[in-house]
Amino acid sequence: MIESTAQAPISGPELVPPMWEAFAGLLVVIALLVGLAWLIRRGTTRNAAKRRLAIEGALALGERRSLAIVTVEGRRLLLGLAPNSVSLVTELSPVPPSFDDAIARALPSEVRA
């Protein structure tokens, strides 16, 4: 009689223990989250440059009230901010040009070149 010698497959030692697999998976997820946060931040900074809205400064007055100077499309506005409202206090004069801009405008075009 021929005996069948069915043997279980021989397996060697595990090359990567399950704990290391879980750790590697966690690192991949964290790297993906960091990459996504970087992309979102990069996109918002590019959009901020395209927008023509900027907060120049703010002054807290207490009790969640403040004054803010906001530049919107070249206009400077002083706004009063409260928890339930935003009020226009006054429109301020435009920002004076920088020294370089003032010199460039004052000099004739022949001298600038």
Jmol script that loads the backbone (N, CA, C; Angstrom):
load data "model"
ATOM      1  N   MET A   1       0.796  -1.150   0.000  1.00  0.00           N
ATOM      2  CA  MET A   1       0.000   0.000   0.000  1.00  0.00           C
ATOM      3  C   MET A   1       0.868   1.255   0.000  1.00  0.00           C
ATOM      4  N   ILE A   2       0.415   2.215  -0.734  1.00  0.00           N
ATOM      5  CA  ILE A   2       1.157   3.468  -0.819  1.00  0.00           C
ATOM      6  C   ILE A   2       0.506   4.467   0.127  1.00  0.00           C
ATOM      7  N   GLU A   3       1.324   4.958   0.978  1.00  0.00           N
ATOM      8  CA  GLU A   3       0.808   5.948   1.913  1.00  0.00           C
ATOM      9  C   GLU A   3       0.954   7.342   1.311  1.00  0.00           C
ATOM     10  N   SER A   4      -0.099   8.112   1.452  1.00  0.00           N
ATOM     11  CA  SER A   4      -0.001   9.476   0.951  1.00  0.00           C
ATOM     12  C   SER A   4       0.701  10.324   2.017  1.00  0.00           C
ATOM     13  N   THR A   5       1.598  11.040   1.560  1.00  0.00           N
ATOM     14  CA  THR A   5       2.362  11.883   2.490  1.00  0.00           C
ATOM     15  C   THR A   5       1.972  13.348   2.265  1.00  0.00           C
ATOM     16  N   ALA A   6       0.765  13.653   2.604  1.00  0.00           N
ATOM     17  CA  ALA A   6       0.298  15.032   2.481  1.00  0.00           C
ATOM     18  C   ALA A   6       0.837  15.827   3.648  1.00  0.00           C
ATOM     19  N   GLN A   7       1.630  16.760   3.342  1.00  0.00           N
ATOM     20  CA  GLN A   7       2.236  17.564   4.393  1.00  0.00           C
ATOM     21  C   GLN A   7       1.692  18.988   4.319  1.00  0.00           C
ATOM     22  N   ALA A   8       1.610  19.574   5.444  1.00  0.00           N
ATOM     23  CA  ALA A   8       1.212  20.978   5.493  1.00  0.00           C
ATOM     24  C   ALA A   8       2.335  21.796   4.885  1.00  0.00           C
ATOM     25  N   PRO A   9       1.991  22.888   4.194  1.00  0.00           N
ATOM     26  CA  PRO A   9       3.047  23.705   3.607  1.00  0.00           C
ATOM     27  C   PRO A   9       3.977  24.229   4.695  1.00  0.00           C
ATOM     28  N   ILE A  10       5.204  24.200   4.390  1.00  0.00           N
ATOM     29  CA  ILE A  10       6.208  24.663   5.346  1.00  0.00           C
ATOM     30  C   ILE A  10       6.296  26.183   5.223  1.00  0.00           C
ATOM     31  N   SER A  11       6.122  26.814   6.324  1.00  0.00           N
ATOM     32  CA  SER A  11       6.243  28.275   6.305  1.00  0.00           C
ATOM     33  C   SER A  11       7.391  28.673   7.203  1.00  0.00           C
ATOM     34  N   GLY A  12       8.120  29.640   6.738  1.00  0.00           N
ATOM     35  CA  GLY A  12       9.258  30.129   7.500  1.00  0.00           C
ATOM     36  C   GLY A  12       8.803  31.190   8.481  1.00  0.00           C
ATOM     37  N   PRO A  13       9.723  31.800   9.139  1.00  0.00           N
ATOM     38  CA  PRO A  13       9.373  32.863  10.088  1.00  0.00           C
ATOM     39  C   PRO A  13       8.797  34.067   9.335  1.00  0.00           C
ATOM     40  N   GLU A  14       7.898  34.767  10.015  1.00  0.00           N
ATOM     41  CA  GLU A  14       7.313  35.958   9.398  1.00  0.00           C
ATOM     42  C   GLU A  14       8.397  37.013   9.249  1.00  0.00           C
ATOM     43  N   LEU A  15       8.477  37.560   8.042  1.00  0.00           N
ATOM     44  CA  LEU A  15       9.495  38.572   7.811  1.00  0.00           C
ATOM     45  C   LEU A  15       9.108  39.919   8.428  1.00  0.00           C
ATOM     46  N   VAL A  16       7.815  40.221   8.402  1.00  0.00           N
ATOM     47  CA  VAL A  16       7.337  41.487   8.956  1.00  0.00           C
ATOM     48  C   VAL A  16       6.240  41.156   9.962  1.00  0.00           C
ATOM     49  N   PRO A  17       6.494  41.357  11.247  1.00  0.00           N
ATOM     50  CA  PRO A  17       5.459  41.068  12.233  1.00  0.00           C
ATOM     51  C   PRO A  17       4.250  41.983  12.033  1.00  0.00           C
ATOM     52  N   PRO A  18       3.067  41.540  12.454  1.00  0.00           N
ATOM     53  CA  PRO A  18       1.846  42.357  12.268  1.00  0.00           C
ATOM     54  C   PRO A  18       1.942  43.745  12.891  1.00  0.00           C
ATOM     55  N   MET A  19       2.672  43.883  13.986  1.00  0.00           N
ATOM     56  CA  MET A  19       2.805  45.199  14.607  1.00  0.00           C
ATOM     57  C   MET A  19       3.489  46.179  13.659  1.00  0.00           C
ATOM     58  N   TRP A  20       4.497  45.746  12.942  1.00  0.00           N
ATOM     59  CA  TRP A  20       5.209  46.621  12.018  1.00  0.00           C
ATOM     60  C   TRP A  20       4.349  46.967  10.811  1.00  0.00           C
ATOM     61  N   GLU A  21       3.506  46.025  10.394  1.00  0.00           N
ATOM     62  CA  GLU A  21       2.593  46.326   9.292  1.00  0.00           C
ATOM     63  C   GLU A  21       1.616  47.423   9.689  1.00  0.00           C
ATOM     64  N   ALA A  22       1.088  47.329  10.904  1.00  0.00           N
ATOM     65  CA  ALA A  22       0.158  48.352  11.395  1.00  0.00           C
ATOM     66  C   ALA A  22       0.867  49.705  11.516  1.00  0.00           C
ATOM     67  N   PHE A  23       2.091  49.696  12.002  1.00  0.00           N
ATOM     68  CA  PHE A  23       2.869  50.925  12.134  1.00  0.00           C
ATOM     69  C   PHE A  23       3.130  51.555  10.764  1.00  0.00           C
ATOM     70  N   ALA A  24       3.472  50.739   9.787  1.00  0.00           N
ATOM     71  CA  ALA A  24       3.718  51.252   8.435  1.00  0.00           C
ATOM     72  C   ALA A  24       2.436  51.829   7.843  1.00  0.00           C
ATOM     73  N   GLY A  25       1.319  51.172   8.070  1.00  0.00           N
ATOM     74  CA  GLY A  25       0.037  51.693   7.593  1.00  0.00           C
ATOM     75  C   GLY A  25      -0.297  53.026   8.230  1.00  0.00           C
ATOM     76  N   LEU A  26      -0.021  53.143   9.526  1.00  0.00           N
ATOM     77  CA  LEU A  26      -0.267  54.402  10.230  1.00  0.00           C
ATOM     78  C   LEU A  26       0.610  55.514   9.673  1.00  0.00           C
ATOM     79  N   LEU A  27       1.859  55.212   9.383  1.00  0.00           N
ATOM     80  CA  LEU A  27       2.752  56.215   8.791  1.00  0.00           C
ATOM     81  C   LEU A  27       2.257  56.669   7.422  1.00  0.00           C
ATOM     82  N   VAL A  28       1.742  55.753   6.631  1.00  0.00           N
ATOM     83  CA  VAL A  28       1.209  56.116   5.315  1.00  0.00           C
ATOM     84  C   VAL A  28       0.015  57.050   5.464  1.00  0.00           C
ATOM     85  N   VAL A  29      -0.883  56.749   6.401  1.00  0.00           N
ATOM     86  CA  VAL A  29      -2.056  57.605   6.621  1.00  0.00           C
ATOM     87  C   VAL A  29      -1.634  58.989   7.102  1.00  0.00           C
ATOM     88  N   ILE A  30      -0.685  59.048   8.015  1.00  0.00           N
ATOM     89  CA  ILE A  30      -0.210  60.354   8.508  1.00  0.00           C
ATOM     90  C   ILE A  30       0.448  61.143   7.377  1.00  0.00           C
ATOM     91  N   ALA A  31       1.232  60.479   6.552  1.00  0.00           N
ATOM     92  CA  ALA A  31       1.867  61.166   5.425  1.00  0.00           C
ATOM     93  C   ALA A  31       0.825  61.704   4.451  1.00  0.00           C
ATOM     94  N   LEU A  32      -0.230  60.945   4.210  1.00  0.00           N
ATOM     95  CA  LEU A  32      -1.299  61.419   3.329  1.00  0.00           C
ATOM     96  C   LEU A  32      -2.007  62.637   3.922  1.00  0.00           C
ATOM     97  N   LEU A  33      -2.249  62.628   5.230  1.00  0.00           N
ATOM     98  CA  LEU A  33      -2.899  63.773   5.874  1.00  0.00           C
ATOM     99  C   LEU A  33      -2.015  65.019   5.816  1.00  0.00           C
ATOM    100  N   VAL A  34      -0.724  64.850   6.052  1.00  0.00           N
ATOM    101  CA  VAL A  34       0.199  65.990   5.975  1.00  0.00           C
ATOM    102  C   VAL A  34       0.239  66.537   4.550  1.00  0.00           C
ATOM    103  N   GLY A  35       0.281  65.653   3.569  1.00  0.00           N
ATOM    104  CA  GLY A  35       0.281  66.093   2.172  1.00  0.00           C
ATOM    105  C   GLY A  35      -0.994  66.831   1.803  1.00  0.00           C
ATOM    106  N   LEU A  36      -2.128  66.335   2.267  1.00  0.00           N
ATOM    107  CA  LEU A  36      -3.403  66.996   1.991  1.00  0.00           C
ATOM    108  C   LEU A  36      -3.462  68.366   2.657  1.00  0.00           C
ATOM    109  N   ALA A  37      -2.988  68.466   3.898  1.00  0.00           N
ATOM    110  CA  ALA A  37      -2.970  69.759   4.589  1.00  0.00           C
ATOM    111  C   ALA A  37      -2.078  70.748   3.853  1.00  0.00           C
ATOM    112  N   TRP A  38      -0.942  70.279   3.346  1.00  0.00           N
ATOM    113  CA  TRP A  38      -0.035  71.155   2.602  1.00  0.00           C
ATOM    114  C   TRP A  38      -0.703  71.658   1.329  1.00  0.00           C
ATOM    115  N   LEU A  39      -1.404  70.767   0.620  1.00  0.00           N
ATOM    116  CA  LEU A  39      -2.083  71.182  -0.610  1.00  0.00           C
ATOM    117  C   LEU A  39      -3.183  72.195  -0.322  1.00  0.00           C
ATOM    118  N   ILE A  40      -3.930  71.981   0.740  1.00  0.00           N
ATOM    119  CA  ILE A  40      -5.005  72.915   1.088  1.00  0.00           C
ATOM    120  C   ILE A  40      -4.417  74.269   1.457  1.00  0.00           C
ATOM    121  N   ARG A  41      -3.359  74.254   2.256  1.00  0.00           N
ATOM    122  CA  ARG A  41      -2.729  75.520   2.665  1.00  0.00           C
ATOM    123  C   ARG A  41      -2.143  76.248   1.470  1.00  0.00           C
ATOM    124  N   ARG A  42      -1.529  75.523   0.576  1.00  0.00           N
ATOM    125  CA  ARG A  42      -0.948  76.125  -0.627  1.00  0.00           C
ATOM    126  C   ARG A  42      -2.032  76.753  -1.497  1.00  0.00           C
ATOM    127  N   GLY A  43      -3.166  76.096  -1.600  1.00  0.00           N
ATOM    128  CA  GLY A  43      -4.270  76.630  -2.393  1.00  0.00           C
ATOM    129  C   GLY A  43      -4.863  77.885  -1.788  1.00  0.00           C
ATOM    130  N   THR A  44      -4.951  77.942  -0.448  1.00  0.00           N
ATOM    131  CA  THR A  44      -5.525  79.135   0.180  1.00  0.00           C
ATOM    132  C   THR A  44      -4.580  80.320   0.096  1.00  0.00           C
ATOM    133  N   THR A  45      -3.279  80.084   0.130  1.00  0.00           N
ATOM    134  CA  THR A  45      -2.363  81.221   0.018  1.00  0.00           C
ATOM    135  C   THR A  45      -2.361  81.772  -1.401  1.00  0.00           C
ATOM    136  N   ARG A  46      -2.536  80.918  -2.388  1.00  0.00           N
ATOM    137  CA  ARG A  46      -2.630  81.422  -3.762  1.00  0.00           C
ATOM    138  C   ARG A  46      -3.909  82.221  -3.950  1.00  0.00           C
ATOM    139  N   ASN A  47      -5.008  81.755  -3.369  1.00  0.00           N
ATOM    140  CA  ASN A  47      -6.266  82.481  -3.491  1.00  0.00           C
ATOM    141  C   ASN A  47      -6.204  83.805  -2.740  1.00  0.00           C
ATOM    142  N   ALA A  48      -5.460  83.850  -1.642  1.00  0.00           N
ATOM    143  CA  ALA A  48      -5.348  85.089  -0.873  1.00  0.00           C
ATOM    144  C   ALA A  48      -4.656  86.169  -1.695  1.00  0.00           C
ATOM    145  N   ALA A  49      -3.698  85.780  -2.515  1.00  0.00           N
ATOM    146  CA  ALA A  49      -3.009  86.760  -3.351  1.00  0.00           C
ATOM    147  C   ALA A  49      -3.938  87.291  -4.441  1.00  0.00           C
ATOM    148  N   LYS A  50      -4.864  86.486  -4.907  1.00  0.00           N
ATOM    149  CA  LYS A  50      -5.790  86.912  -5.950  1.00  0.00           C
ATOM    150  C   LYS A  50      -6.884  87.820  -5.396  1.00  0.00           C
ATOM    151  N   ARG A  51      -7.252  87.602  -4.145  1.00  0.00           N
ATOM    152  CA  ARG A  51      -8.310  88.414  -3.550  1.00  0.00           C
ATOM    153  C   ARG A  51      -7.824  89.831  -3.311  1.00  0.00           C
ATOM    154  N   ARG A  52      -8.736  90.742  -3.318  1.00  0.00           N
ATOM    155  CA  ARG A  52      -8.397  92.136  -3.049  1.00  0.00           C
ATOM    156  C   ARG A  52      -8.993  92.566  -1.732  1.00  0.00           C
ATOM    157  N   LEU A  53      -8.861  91.700  -0.751  1.00  0.00           N
ATOM    158  CA  LEU A  53      -9.390  91.961   0.577  1.00  0.00           C
ATOM    159  C   LEU A  53      -8.296  91.655   1.579  1.00  0.00           C
ATOM    160  N   ALA A  54      -8.014  92.594   2.473  1.00  0.00           N
ATOM    161  CA  ALA A  54      -6.975  92.377   3.472  1.00  0.00           C
ATOM    162  C   ALA A  54      -7.343  93.113   4.749  1.00  0.00           C
ATOM    163  N   ILE A  55      -6.993  92.516   5.858  1.00  0.00           N
ATOM    164  CA  ILE A  55      -7.177  93.162   7.154  1.00  0.00           C
ATOM    165  C   ILE A  55      -5.836  93.783   7.526  1.00  0.00           C
ATOM    166  N   GLU A  56      -5.809  95.105   7.606  1.00  0.00           N
ATOM    167  CA  GLU A  56      -4.561  95.808   7.934  1.00  0.00           C
ATOM    168  C   GLU A  56      -4.267  95.753   9.419  1.00  0.00           C
ATOM    169  N   GLY A  57      -5.303  95.853  10.226  1.00  0.00           N
ATOM    170  CA  GLY A  57      -5.094  95.827  11.670  1.00  0.00           C
ATOM    171  C   GLY A  57      -6.426  95.785  12.392  1.00  0.00           C
ATOM    172  N   ALA A  58      -6.373  95.412  13.661  1.00  0.00           N
ATOM    173  CA  ALA A  58      -7.590  95.342  14.473  1.00  0.00           C
ATOM    174  C   ALA A  58      -7.257  95.778  15.892  1.00  0.00           C
ATOM    175  N   LEU A  59      -8.252  96.344  16.556  1.00  0.00           N
ATOM    176  CA  LEU A  59      -8.096  96.808  17.925  1.00  0.00           C
ATOM    177  C   LEU A  59      -9.253  96.261  18.745  1.00  0.00           C
ATOM    178  N   ALA A  60      -8.951  95.454  19.752  1.00  0.00           N
ATOM    179  CA  ALA A  60      -9.993  94.898  20.625  1.00  0.00           C
ATOM    180  C   ALA A  60     -10.473  95.986  21.576  1.00  0.00           C
ATOM    181  N   LEU A  61     -11.793  96.088  21.705  1.00  0.00           N
ATOM    182  CA  LEU A  61     -12.386  97.087  22.595  1.00  0.00           C
ATOM    183  C   LEU A  61     -12.982  96.448  23.839  1.00  0.00           C
ATOM    184  N   GLY A  62     -12.946  95.138  23.939  1.00  0.00           N
ATOM    185  CA  GLY A  62     -13.511  94.426  25.089  1.00  0.00           C
ATOM    186  C   GLY A  62     -14.893  93.909  24.784  1.00  0.00           C
ATOM    187  N   GLU A  63     -15.333  92.944  25.584  1.00  0.00           N
ATOM    188  CA  GLU A  63     -16.666  92.353  25.432  1.00  0.00           C
ATOM    189  C   GLU A  63     -16.953  91.914  23.999  1.00  0.00           C
ATOM    190  N   ARG A  64     -15.976  91.294  23.370  1.00  0.00           N
ATOM    191  CA  ARG A  64     -16.102  90.757  22.013  1.00  0.00           C
ATOM    192  C   ARG A  64     -16.451  91.837  20.984  1.00  0.00           C
ATOM    193  N   ARG A  65     -15.967  93.014  21.193  1.00  0.00           N
ATOM    194  CA  ARG A  65     -16.151  94.111  20.240  1.00  0.00           C
ATOM    195  C   ARG A  65     -14.769  94.587  19.799  1.00  0.00           C
ATOM    196  N   SER A  66     -14.682  95.009  18.537  1.00  0.00           N
ATOM    197  CA  SER A  66     -13.391  95.479  18.043  1.00  0.00           C
ATOM    198  C   SER A  66     -13.587  96.409  16.854  1.00  0.00           C
ATOM    199  N   LEU A  67     -12.517  97.106  16.522  1.00  0.00           N
ATOM    200  CA  LEU A  67     -12.439  97.932  15.324  1.00  0.00           C
ATOM    201  C   LEU A  67     -11.399  97.302  14.411  1.00  0.00           C
ATOM    202  N   ALA A  68     -11.675  97.306  13.115  1.00  0.00           N
ATOM    203  CA  ALA A  68     -10.729  96.726  12.162  1.00  0.00           C
ATOM    204  C   ALA A  68     -10.614  97.631  10.952  1.00  0.00           C
ATOM    205  N   ILE A  69      -9.383  97.773  10.456  1.00  0.00           N
ATOM    206  CA  ILE A  69      -9.159  98.489   9.201  1.00  0.00           C
ATOM    207  C   ILE A  69      -9.017  97.434   8.120  1.00  0.00           C
ATOM    208  N   VAL A  70      -9.898  97.505   7.131  1.00  0.00           N
ATOM    209  CA  VAL A  70      -9.958  96.510   6.064  1.00  0.00           C
ATOM    210  C   VAL A  70      -9.748  97.215   4.733  1.00  0.00           C
ATOM    211  N   THR A  71      -8.935  96.622   3.872  1.00  0.00           N
ATOM    212  CA  THR A  71      -8.743  97.140   2.524  1.00  0.00           C
ATOM    213  C   THR A  71      -9.514  96.256   1.564  1.00  0.00           C
ATOM    214  N   VAL A  72     -10.421  96.873   0.804  1.00  0.00           N
ATOM    215  CA  VAL A  72     -11.237  96.144  -0.160  1.00  0.00           C
ATOM    216  C   VAL A  72     -11.110  96.848  -1.504  1.00  0.00           C
ATOM    217  N   GLU A  73     -10.468  96.184  -2.450  1.00  0.00           N
ATOM    218  CA  GLU A  73     -10.292  96.714  -3.807  1.00  0.00           C
ATOM    219  C   GLU A  73      -9.794  98.159  -3.796  1.00  0.00           C
ATOM    220  N   GLY A  74      -8.784  98.430  -2.986  1.00  0.00           N
ATOM    221  CA  GLY A  74      -8.172  99.752  -2.956  1.00  0.00           C
ATOM    222  C   GLY A  74      -8.828 100.733  -1.997  1.00  0.00           C
ATOM    223  N   ARG A  75      -9.963 100.391  -1.438  1.00  0.00           N
ATOM    224  CA  ARG A  75     -10.638 101.270  -0.477  1.00  0.00           C
ATOM    225  C   ARG A  75     -10.303 100.805   0.931  1.00  0.00           C
ATOM    226  N   ARG A  76     -10.005 101.756   1.825  1.00  0.00           N
ATOM    227  CA  ARG A  76      -9.720 101.422   3.228  1.00  0.00           C
ATOM    228  C   ARG A  76     -10.944 101.769   4.057  1.00  0.00           C
ATOM    229  N   LEU A  77     -11.439 100.786   4.796  1.00  0.00           N
ATOM    230  CA  LEU A  77     -12.642 100.975   5.592  1.00  0.00           C
ATOM    231  C   LEU A  77     -12.357 100.697   7.054  1.00  0.00           C
ATOM    232  N   LEU A  78     -12.924 101.521   7.928  1.00  0.00           N
ATOM    233  CA  LEU A  78     -12.866 101.265   9.359  1.00  0.00           C
ATOM    234  C   LEU A  78     -14.189 100.630   9.739  1.00  0.00           C
ATOM    235  N   LEU A  79     -14.134  99.387  10.216  1.00  0.00           N
ATOM    236  CA  LEU A  79     -15.342  98.639  10.540  1.00  0.00           C
ATOM    237  C   LEU A  79     -15.438  98.418  12.038  1.00  0.00           C
ATOM    238  N   GLY A  80     -16.642  98.521  12.563  1.00  0.00           N
ATOM    239  CA  GLY A  80     -16.923  98.167  13.948  1.00  0.00           C
ATOM    240  C   GLY A  80     -17.495  96.755  13.962  1.00  0.00           C
ATOM    241  N   LEU A  81     -16.893  95.896  14.764  1.00  0.00           N
ATOM    242  CA  LEU A  81     -17.295  94.493  14.803  1.00  0.00           C
ATOM    243  C   LEU A  81     -17.864  94.162  16.174  1.00  0.00           C
ATOM    244  N   ALA A  82     -19.023  93.521  16.182  1.00  0.00           N
ATOM    245  CA  ALA A  82     -19.675  93.053  17.403  1.00  0.00           C
ATOM    246  C   ALA A  82     -20.140  91.618  17.145  1.00  0.00           C
ATOM    247  N   PRO A  83     -20.556  90.906  18.170  1.00  0.00           N
ATOM    248  CA  PRO A  83     -20.928  89.504  17.966  1.00  0.00           C
ATOM    249  C   PRO A  83     -21.992  89.282  16.884  1.00  0.00           C
ATOM    250  N   ASN A  84     -22.938  90.200  16.750  1.00  0.00           N
ATOM    251  CA  ASN A  84     -24.017  90.001  15.789  1.00  0.00           C
ATOM    252  C   ASN A  84     -24.060  91.029  14.676  1.00  0.00           C
ATOM    253  N   SER A  85     -23.035  91.861  14.563  1.00  0.00           N
ATOM    254  CA  SER A  85     -23.101  92.888  13.524  1.00  0.00           C
ATOM    255  C   SER A  85     -21.718  93.354  13.100  1.00  0.00           C
ATOM    256  N   VAL A  86     -21.697  93.902  11.891  1.00  0.00           N
ATOM    257  CA  VAL A  86     -20.522  94.568  11.337  1.00  0.00           C
ATOM    258  C   VAL A  86     -21.010  95.910  10.820  1.00  0.00           C
ATOM    259  N   SER A  87     -20.396  96.997  11.286  1.00  0.00           N
ATOM    260  CA  SER A  87     -20.841  98.337  10.909  1.00  0.00           C
ATOM    261  C   SER A  87     -19.694  99.114  10.285  1.00  0.00           C
ATOM    262  N   LEU A  88     -20.010  99.874   9.242  1.00  0.00           N
ATOM    263  CA  LEU A  88     -19.037 100.762   8.634  1.00  0.00           C
ATOM    264  C   LEU A  88     -18.962 102.019   9.485  1.00  0.00           C
ATOM    265  N   VAL A  89     -17.794 102.298  10.042  1.00  0.00           N
ATOM    266  CA  VAL A  89     -17.612 103.495  10.848  1.00  0.00           C
ATOM    267  C   VAL A  89     -17.286 104.666   9.932  1.00  0.00           C
ATOM    268  N   THR A  90     -16.274 104.497   9.075  1.00  0.00           N
ATOM    269  CA  THR A  90     -15.907 105.535   8.121  1.00  0.00           C
ATOM    270  C   THR A  90     -15.015 104.939   7.048  1.00  0.00           C
ATOM    271  N   GLU A  91     -14.898 105.671   5.946  1.00  0.00           N
ATOM    272  CA  GLU A  91     -13.954 105.287   4.905  1.00  0.00           C
ATOM    273  C   GLU A  91     -12.701 106.129   5.109  1.00  0.00           C
ATOM    274  N   LEU A  92     -11.565 105.459   5.170  1.00  0.00           N
ATOM    275  CA  LEU A  92     -10.295 106.138   5.420  1.00  0.00           C
ATOM    276  C   LEU A  92      -9.638 106.530   4.101  1.00  0.00           C
ATOM    277  N   SER A  93      -8.653 107.401   4.196  1.00  0.00           N
ATOM    278  CA  SER A  93      -7.925 107.799   2.994  1.00  0.00           C
ATOM    279  C   SER A  93      -7.134 106.603   2.476  1.00  0.00           C
ATOM    280  N   PRO A  94      -6.871 106.580   1.169  1.00  0.00           N
ATOM    281  CA  PRO A  94      -6.114 105.459   0.613  1.00  0.00           C
ATOM    282  C   PRO A  94      -4.710 105.385   1.206  1.00  0.00           C
ATOM    283  N   VAL A  95      -4.133 104.214   1.120  1.00  0.00           N
ATOM    284  CA  VAL A  95      -2.779 104.009   1.632  1.00  0.00           C
ATOM    285  C   VAL A  95      -1.819 104.839   0.791  1.00  0.00           C
ATOM    286  N   PRO A  96      -0.966 105.612   1.424  1.00  0.00           N
ATOM    287  CA  PRO A  96       0.003 106.379   0.633  1.00  0.00           C
ATOM    288  C   PRO A  96       0.949 105.421  -0.086  1.00  0.00           C
ATOM    289  N   PRO A  97       1.404 105.812  -1.265  1.00  0.00           N
ATOM    290  CA  PRO A  97       2.301 104.921  -1.999  1.00  0.00           C
ATOM    291  C   PRO A  97       3.630 104.766  -1.270  1.00  0.00           C
ATOM    292  N   SER A  98       4.320 103.694  -1.571  1.00  0.00           N
ATOM    293  CA  SER A  98       5.637 103.483  -0.969  1.00  0.00           C
ATOM    294  C   SER A  98       6.615 104.514  -1.532  1.00  0.00           C
ATOM    295  N   PHE A  99       7.747 104.638  -0.899  1.00  0.00           N
ATOM    296  CA  PHE A  99       8.746 105.610  -1.324  1.00  0.00           C
ATOM    297  C   PHE A  99       9.198 105.335  -2.754  1.00  0.00           C
ATOM    298  N   ASP A 100       9.434 104.060  -3.072  1.00  0.00           N
ATOM    299  CA  ASP A 100       9.875 103.701  -4.424  1.00  0.00           C
ATOM    300  C   ASP A 100       8.823 104.070  -5.470  1.00  0.00           C
ATOM    301  N   ASP A 101       7.544 103.827  -5.153  1.00  0.00           N
ATOM    302  CA  ASP A 101       6.479 104.174  -6.095  1.00  0.00           C
ATOM    303  C   ASP A 101       6.397 105.688  -6.300  1.00  0.00           C
ATOM    304  N   ALA A 102       6.536 106.432  -5.210  1.00  0.00           N
ATOM    305  CA  ALA A 102       6.472 107.895  -5.315  1.00  0.00           C
ATOM    306  C   ALA A 102       7.622 108.428  -6.156  1.00  0.00           C
ATOM    307  N   ILE A 103       8.819 107.896  -5.982  1.00  0.00           N
ATOM    308  CA  ILE A 103       9.979 108.325  -6.775  1.00  0.00           C
ATOM    309  C   ILE A 103       9.772 107.963  -8.239  1.00  0.00           C
ATOM    310  N   ALA A 104       9.282 106.759  -8.491  1.00  0.00           N
ATOM    311  CA  ALA A 104       9.082 106.324  -9.863  1.00  0.00           C
ATOM    312  C   ALA A 104       8.070 107.220 -10.586  1.00  0.00           C
ATOM    313  N   ARG A 105       7.021 107.655  -9.876  1.00  0.00           N
ATOM    314  CA  ARG A 105       6.029 108.525 -10.503  1.00  0.00           C
ATOM    315  C   ARG A 105       6.572 109.956 -10.692  1.00  0.00           C
ATOM    316  N   ALA A 106       7.453 110.380  -9.794  1.00  0.00           N
ATOM    317  CA  ALA A 106       7.956 111.751  -9.842  1.00  0.00           C
ATOM    318  C   ALA A 106       9.010 111.938 -10.940  1.00  0.00           C
ATOM    319  N   LEU A 107       9.773 110.905 -11.228  1.00  0.00           N
ATOM    320  CA  LEU A 107      10.827 111.029 -12.234  1.00  0.00           C
ATOM    321  C   LEU A 107      10.260 110.888 -13.630  1.00  0.00           C
ATOM    322  N   PRO A 108      10.814 111.642 -14.583  1.00  0.00           N
ATOM    323  CA  PRO A 108      10.376 111.475 -15.972  1.00  0.00           C
ATOM    324  C   PRO A 108      10.735 110.080 -16.463  1.00  0.00           C
ATOM    325  N   SER A 109      10.015 109.599 -17.451  1.00  0.00           N
ATOM    326  CA  SER A 109      10.231 108.229 -17.944  1.00  0.00           C
ATOM    327  C   SER A 109      11.636 108.050 -18.536  1.00  0.00           C
ATOM    328  N   GLU A 110      12.257 109.121 -19.070  1.00  0.00           N
ATOM    329  CA  GLU A 110      13.599 108.992 -19.643  1.00  0.00           C
ATOM    330  C   GLU A 110      14.629 108.683 -18.565  1.00  0.00           C
ATOM    331  N   VAL A 111      14.447 109.237 -17.377  1.00  0.00           N
ATOM    332  CA  VAL A 111      15.412 109.043 -16.288  1.00  0.00           C
ATOM    333  C   VAL A 111      15.279 107.634 -15.706  1.00  0.00           C
ATOM    334  N   ARG A 112      14.046 107.098 -15.663  1.00  0.00           N
ATOM    335  CA  ARG A 112      13.821 105.774 -15.095  1.00  0.00           C
ATOM    336  C   ARG A 112      14.520 104.692 -15.866  1.00  0.00           C
ATOM    337  N   ALA A 113      14.626 104.799 -17.153  1.00  0.00           N
ATOM    338  CA  ALA A 113      15.209 103.744 -17.978  1.00  0.00           C
ATOM    339  C   ALA A 113      16.680 103.770 -17.909  1.00  0.00           C
TER     340      ALA A 113
END
end "model"
wireframe off; spacefill off
backbone 0.3
color backbone group
